Amino acid sequence: MIGKDIWFPSLKDNGNAEQATKLYIVNNSFEKVVELLRLEADAIEQSAKRLEKSVVERTIEILENCKGNVIVTGIGKSGIIAQKIAQTLTSTGTVAIFVHPSDALHGSLGIITKGDVVIAVSNSGETDEILLLLPTLKARTVCIISIVGNPSSTLARQSDVILDSSVDQEACPLNLAPTTSTTVALALGDAIAMTLMEAKGLTAEDFAANHPAGRLGKRLTLKVSNLMHDSPNIAPDDGWLEVVKAISKHSLGAVNVIDEHDKLVGIITEGDLRRTIEKTEAKNLENLTAAQMMTRRPTTVAPEMLAFDALKLMENRPMQISVLPVIDEQGSCVGLIRLHDIVRSGL
């Protein structure tokens, strides 16, 4: 609709109201997007106000005590929401399986057995494929939790727990396309999954174990020992030429200087080598040793330290460093880790 205070003389004169409407929408697209976001946010707020304490507690109790599988089902847009809920539950400590209602009716029902919990997502609560599943689910004494937009629907009446996801209005201008309703259903699923995660005491480390390829997972699981190189060692009395050869051989940008007991006494980086040679007169190069070139008491890390913590140790300092010697529990120098290796790992 075009507001009463909006007037396009040339378009009106030509009777092209449709074009005028399109132009109005384009010119007011920002306001419209903000309005629809607020509409969906308000729908979630209203859903939170409708929730009953006993319903939420019963839902968490059922899911936490489930000894079988958690099956999540839905069709169409609700099916997509159901898949997201299943994945969120699984990644946060509650193994859940998405089963398409049509597949269930043609054999996949075999995955659902006594003691399982089914979460059914349906805006209308009258989805034919889901309703056809109900007699079998009841016969197998499966607990049914419904996330449903119609609390008076058939699905709701046959559910053990009803999570009301009803909305007053879809974000769709025709009030037809599932938009606000799917947002509320997804938010309910997320809220239940996160509450269940806390109830089960899932830690950040547990979460990371299920996300080893993600950045968060790597930050919480990837250790220095996973990325370090075997220690490139030289002795304190080795000459500068031996240092050059060792740095070239290992191609790590640095070498560790260790004593006869494998204890670290210093580190020599390519920068240390270059600066020392530049300051040393040519006649004195022959007698230049690793001990004279090295940085004493360098910052070190342990093999069991998280690589992300090592990265912060390298970066969060007045002058960034690019390599760190690795020292084990016995105090022996066992490796070298580079900033390049940590960054390349995806942290």
PyMOL commands that set and color helices and strands:
alter all, ss='L'
color gray80, all
select helices_A, chain A and resi 9-13+17-27+29-50+53-64+77-91+101-105+108-111+128-139+154-157+180-199+204-209+215-221+224-227+240-250+270-279+282-287+290-293+307-315+339-344
alter helices_A, ss='H'
color red, helices_A
select strands_A, chain A and resi 70-73+96-98+117-122+143-148+161-164+229-230+233-234+254-258+264-269+295-296+323-327+333-338
alter strands_A, ss='S'
color yellow, strands_A
deselect
rebuild
show_as cartoon
